[in-house]
């Protein structure tokens, strides 16, 4: 049984900055949904040249350049670390600053003008993060360069861009094609809403699960952390029992992982504590394991719940990276 004082000494107690920032990004989605009509209208009329969007954007009220860019980043699924990396590579890939691309059967040149600037292409510097998106930013060289890349990078004629750009950065091909634009944007935002919907209801908890799954996948790349259930594990012989994360080893060993991170006290940890004994008996009886990740200042105020979880867990850790490494070591052991 894990010593609870030692567990608390290894806890973060407050949400890590990575999850706070990711939650801010999720909060952007309603703003994008509410402004998509204006965004679509710009794409509909910007059809005389591949550069006329700039004039229309400047003349459109309530559509600042950073919001327009964020729409393109979300719709293309091209942002984050990808844009930071590509800025460092563009000049090498193109052999200079000029992108030659085709549009409506004609060939055009575009010169990237921000490659020598000191700022990087990041969500923060471009003001497309949760905090910056609420500021109206006039079109600047970095934003213009990235908009042109996302609109037309997939039509670059020399074939030097990575395949991901070829596949994702071709929204400019829809300019002026109202029905296609409408269908693409609406369907894409339906998809975005679905994948973020659960997170907006209980965002931090869902993001904590995603963070843990990503972290464990990085240290155990041959394991599968994508499922929520374990085959043939049910409390009523009909409905599969659901867990926050299920770890499946290359040798088909399973470990359920339950997560609770609460900065302020609430009943989640009490519910997990009440389930702990029954779940351990059920899982261990089928040669499976169950682990708990418990953190947050509020949870450490629930000592009785913590004791129950510690007693009925096969592995108990906090949310800090070195504690998640301990969980990774535990998973390796059960697969050996």
Buried (B, 14 or more C-beta within 10 A) or exposed (E): EBEBEEBBEBBBBEBBEEBEBBBBBBBBBEBBEEBBEBBBBBBBBBBEBBBBBBEBBEEBEEBBBBBBBBBBBBBBBBBEEBBBEBBEEBBEBBEEBEBEBBBEEEEBEBEBEBBEBEEBBBBEBBBBBBEBBBEEBEBBBBBBBBBBBBBBBBBBEEEBBBEBBBEBBBBBBBBBBBEEBBEBBEEBBEEBBEEBEEBBEEBBBBBBBBBBBEBBBEBBEEBBBEBEBBEEBEEEEEEBBEBBBBBBBEEEBBBBBBBBBBBEBBEBBBEBBBBBEEBBEBBEEEEBBBBBBBBBBBBBEBEEBBEBBBBBBBBBBBBBEEBBBBBBEBBEEBBE
